[in-house]
């Protein structure tokens, strides 16, 4: 089955053909680890996790190399370290661990590689040297800057002219720049900030050069797919291309990354998330209120390139949707499963530019097939198909009973099970007042009971 993706640079949906099917490379810009990630930061993680899973299905697990970097050199990191009187790695190690734990709760697989800026400083200095040596960068007053006018294709990714970019950007005016739009590759460290040695004096790298150098050092050029949020197209990815192409004395954008993919923005109740509005939702807080799988499914409910509005209704509807899917699985929990390929309809949806809404509709159809199956053989196959399809989406990874009882301690579980047994006995004896009394007692414990021909099951109420 052929994968087609919308390439940001080419501005159309095209067939994906890897440079080497035995080593498919994917790079996604990762977190700057100075604080907790918000839900908008989680959208590219989940989107490109699905792409990672899909590529592994298409080319084999051992053939896909996925790198997501960790930015551990940054003004905000330095500020936090100085305020707390600690080395920057105290800040970065803490929040990198929290980030990985939180993303794992959303069902994201760990990337193959997680390069850190501080572990790639030699590669960064080397790439800056290549740019200076090639006439694409220049040193001035302890800084090294990229000469934007030296790269004729600058602006192709964001589809802007150089004049438009200058007019629309907050350009730092400095006397040592040849042109206002030139951007920093290396700069002196401020007092109290970490320092690395370089041929241009002690200091630290600029933001954009970090990804370019880490990609070249860890994946090699050109890579197959570069991903990230729409907000990174300009200036970050535009600058990455310029650096990556010019440092290698190459000729065009495809010599850096052969395909570009960007996910759309996430808003909160129709507004942009911002600290000033007080509506920034941290993943670390959300997963205490909502199961990580609910958050994951909500993030996949809209097409990745489109906007997604994060609302209370979205979360409640998503929880109900997962309850339905897990409810289906609980009905057939004793039915054996077989190794099957992911159903073609789901693969076709995902191979059509990661059309997750369509894939999720197919998932619901597979769940219905489980419900209407009329034989053990049919139920086994239908259940196997459902789980295989869910696996490539990173969904339905929990035990069905555990899904409904998550958050209930042993005492509560034992009490509910005992009451359900008493209620079954009362109903068998046609003691309806007693059965109703027990039902109300169970309800007061914050538990919903679901009756079915095969018996009664239960779940905690709410969970949103």
N, C-alpha and C positions, 0 to 999 in steps of 0.2 A: 504494500500500500504506500502511495506517495504522499509525502507531507508538503503542504503548501502554506506559506506564511506571508503576512503582509510586511514587506520590507520598507522601513521608514525612509531609507535613502532613495530607493527606486519608486516609492509612492504607489506601489501596487502589490497585489498578491501574486506570488511567484512560487514555483516549485523549489523546494529545498534540496540541494545536491551537495553533500559534504565533500570537502577536499579529499578526505581519506575516510571511507566508511569504517575502517578499522580503528580510527581515532577521531571521533567527532568532538569538537571543542566548543564549549559554551562558557561565556563569562558574563556575570551580572554584578553590577556595582552593589557593594554591601554596606553595612552600617558604619557610621562614625560613632565610636563607642565611648561616649561621655555621659549618656543618660539612657533612659528607657525608650524603646521603640514605640511609636504610636501606630494606630491601626492602618494609616496610610502607608507607613513603612513596610507593613506586613503584606500589602497587596502584591508587589513584585515578587516577594518570597514565595507566596503560594502559587502565583501564576507560573513562574519559571520552575517551580517544583513539579508542576504538571508537565511542563515541557521536558524536563529532565527525565521524568518517568516515561513519557511517550518516546523520547529518543532511545532510551534503554530498551523499550519494547521493539522498536524498529531495527536497531543496530546491535543489540546485545549489551548487557550491563557492563562488561569489561571494555567495551568500545567507546564509551562516552566519558569524557573528562569535563567535569563541571567545576569551575572556579568562581567563588564569591569572596571578594576581598574583605578585609577588616581595616578600616582607616583608624590607625592609632596614633596619628600625629595631626593635631588640629588646634586652632585657637581656643575652642571651647574646652578641649581636653586640658590644654595648658592652664587655662584660667581655673578650672576645677582643681587641678593638682596644686597650683600655687595657693589657692584659698584654703585647701585642706592640709597643706604642708607635707605633701607626699610626692613620690615619683609618679610620672604619668602612667607607668605600668600598673600601679595600684588601681587607678581609675579604669584603665582600659581592660585589664584582665577581669575585673569585677563585672563590667557591663557587657563584655564579650560573652562571658559565661551565661549571664542572665538572658542575653539576646538569643543565644543558641538553645537554651532551655525553653524559652517562650516560643520560639519558632518550631521546636520539636513538638510542643503541645498543640500547635496548629497542624501537625502531621507532616511537616517539611522534613525531607531527608537531608542529612548533612551533605554538603557538596564534597566532591572528590578532593578539592584543594581549597584552603582558606588562607591565602597569602596575606601577610601583614606588612604594612608599610615599613615598620621598624626592622623587619627581617629582610627587606629588599633594598636597603639604602645603597648598597654597592651598585645594584642594577639601575637605580634611579640616577645616581651620579654618572654612571657610564652612558646612559641614554642622553642625558643633558650634554655630556661631552661630544657625543655623536652629532647632536643638533648644532652645537657651536662650531664643530669642525666642518660641518656641511654648509655653513653660512645661513642657517635658519634661526640662530639664536645669538645673543650677544650679552656680554658682561658689562655691568655698569654699577658702580658704587656698591659693591657687595651683592648685587642682584644679578641674576641671569634671566633674560626675558626672551620669549619666542617672538620672532619677527613675523607677524601675521601676513604681511604683504609678500613674504617669500613663498607662500603656498597659494597657488592660483585657485585651487578648488575650495578655499576656506568659505564656509557658508552653505555648501551643498546639502548637508544633512538637515539643517534647520530651514533651508530654502529662503535664506535672507542674503541681501547684498551686504557688503562690508559697511556701507554708509548707514543702512538700516540698523545693523547690529550696534554700531557706535551710538546712534541716536536712541535706541531702545534699551541700552544697558547702562548699568551704573559703572562707568569706566573710571578706574583710579587714575587720576592725573598726577604724574610724577615727572620731575625734571630730567630724570635719567632715561626716560622712554623715548625711543625714536618716534613712535606713533602712539596715540592714546589707547588704541585697541590692543597693543602688545600685552601679553599676560606673563605672569611670573612663573619661572621654573624653579628658581632657587632664591632664597632671601635670608638676610641675617636674622638670627634669633634675638628676641628681646631679653632683657635681664631676667633671669630665673627660669627661662625656657630651655628645653633640651637642645643640644647642639651636636651637629655632625660635621666632620671635616670634609672639605671639597677643594678642588683646584681654584675655586673662586672665593674662598674664604669660609670660615665656619658659619653654619646656619642650618636651615632645614628646607625641605622641598615645598613647592606649591602643590595645590590639590590635584590639578589635572595631570601632571607628569607622573603621579604615583600609579594611577591605573595603567597608563600606557607602558610604563616600565615593568610593572608586575605581569601584565599580559605577555609581553615579549619574553620575560625571564621564566615564567611558569608554564606558558602554553605554546609559545612560539608563534610567529606570524606567517600568514594571516590566520586568524581564528575563524571558525565557522559562523557562530552567532554571538552577537553582543546584545545584552538586554538591560533594561532598566526602566525607571519611571519616565513619563513624558516630560517631566520637569528637568530632566538631565540632558535633553537633546541639545539645548544651548544654555550655558556655554560649555558644559563639561564634556559631552561626547563630541561636540564640534572640535574642541581643543585636543581631545584624545586622538582623533583622526589625524589632525595636522602634525602632531608630535610623532605618532606611530609611523606615518608614511614618510615624513621627512628624515627621521632618525635612521631609517633603513635605506635612504636614497631610492625609495620606490616611486611609483608614478601616479597611482590613483587610490581612491578610498578603499576599493576591494582588496588592496594589498595589506590592509589593517584588519578589517572584519568583512567577511563576505556577505553577511546579512545583519540587519539591525531590527530589533523588536522593542517596542515601548508600550507599557501599559498606561491606561488613562488615569485621570485624577479621581480621588475619593473625597467626597464632601460629607458633612455631618448635618443631617436635617436640612439639606439645601444650602448650607453655608460652608465656606472654606474653613477648615480647621485652623485655629490660631489661638495662641495663648491669650491674646487680648480679648477674644470672645469667650474664653474659658471653656471651649468645647473640644480640646485635645483629648482623645481617648487613647490611653496607653494599653498596649497588649497585656502588659504585666498585671494591670488591674482588671481588664476584661475577662481574662481566663479564670479569675477568682469568682466571677459572676456567671459566666457562660462557658459551657464545654468548648474546648478548643476546636472540636470538629464542627460545631455550629458556626464558629467564626470562619473556619475554612470554607464551608459550603456557602456561606453568605458572600465571601469574597469571590467565589466562582460563579455566583448566580447571574452576573452580567458578563458580557463579552469583555475580554481583558483590555481591548483597545478603547472601549467606551467608558463614560463616567459611571461611577457607582455612588449612590447616596446611602450613607449609613444611617439607618433609622431604627427606632424601637420595633416598628412593624416588621422590618426586614428580619430582625433577630427572632421575633416570636414566630413568624411564618417559617423561617428556616428550622427552628427547633421542632415545630410540628411536622415538617417534612422529614426530618431525620427520625423522629419518633415513629412515623409511619413505616419507614424503611426498616428500622430496627424491629418494629413490631412484626413485620413480615418474617424477618429472620428468626425471631423468637418462636414463631409458630412452627418453624421447621428446624429447630435447633438440633434435633436428633437425626436429621436426614444427612446422610453422608454426602461429601462433595468430591468432585473429580478435578484433575488438572485439565483445564480447557483454555483455549485462546480467548482473548478479549473479543466479545461479539463484534462483528463487522460494523454494525451501525454506530457503535460507540467510537470505534477507531476512525471511521469515516468522519464523524463529527470533529474529533480532536485533530485529525489530519487536515481539516479545513480551517486552518488558522486558529487552532485551539478554541473551537466553538463549544465552550463549556455549557452554555444554556441548552444547546441541542443535545449534548452528551448527557446532561442531567435529565432531560425529558426521556431519553432512551433508557436511563437507569430506572425511572419510574415505570416504564413499560416492562422492563425485566422483572421488577418487583411484582407487577400484576400477573405476569406469567407464572410466578411462584404460587400466587394465591389461587389461580384457577387450574393449576396442574391436577390431573385426575388419577395419577398413578405415582408410586414411589419412584419409579425410574424417571418420570417426567419432572417430579419435584426435585430430585437430585440434580438433574441437568439444569433446571431453571435456577436453582440456588447457586450452582457452580458458575453459571453465566453471570448472575447478579454480582457475586463476590469478585469475579475476575474483572468485570467492568468497573466496579467500585475501586478496585485496587489501583488501576491506572490513574484514577482521580484522587487517590489518597483518602478515600472515604470508607465507612463501614469497617473500620479496623479494630473495633472493640467487640467483646462478647455482648450479645444482645441483652442478656439478663443484667449484666453489669452496667450497661447503658442506662437502664431504667432505674436501677437502685443505687447509682453512683451518688455518694454523699450521705448515704444511710449507714450509720454505725451498726455494729453487731447486735447491740441491744434492741435498736429500733427494728432491724430486719427480723430478729427472732420474735418480737412482739407482733409485728404485722403478719408474719407467717402463721403464728398461733391463732390470731384473730380470724384470718382467712379460713383456717381449718374449722374453727368454731362456727363460722358463718355457713360453710358448706354443710356442716352437720345440721344446723338449724334449718336450712333450706330443704335438706333431705327429709327432715321430720315435718316439713311444712309449717314450721314455727315462724311465720313471716314477721311478726312483731320483733322476735329476738334477732332474726336476720337483719332487719332494718336497724335495730339498735347497734348491732356490731358494725354495720356499714357506716353509721354515723361516728362511731368511735374511731374507726380507721380513718375516716375523713378528717377528724379532728387532729390526727397525727400528721396531717399534711401529705396524705397518700391517696392516690387514685387507684381503684381496683377495676380491672378490665375482665369481664366475664366472657367466656367463649365456650363452644361445645366441648373443648378439650380440657376445660378447667378455668381457674381464675389466676391472673397475673397482676402485678402491681408496679407502680412507679411513683417516685416523689413528684409532688405537684410543682408547677412553675419551672424553675431551672433557668429562667431568663433574667 
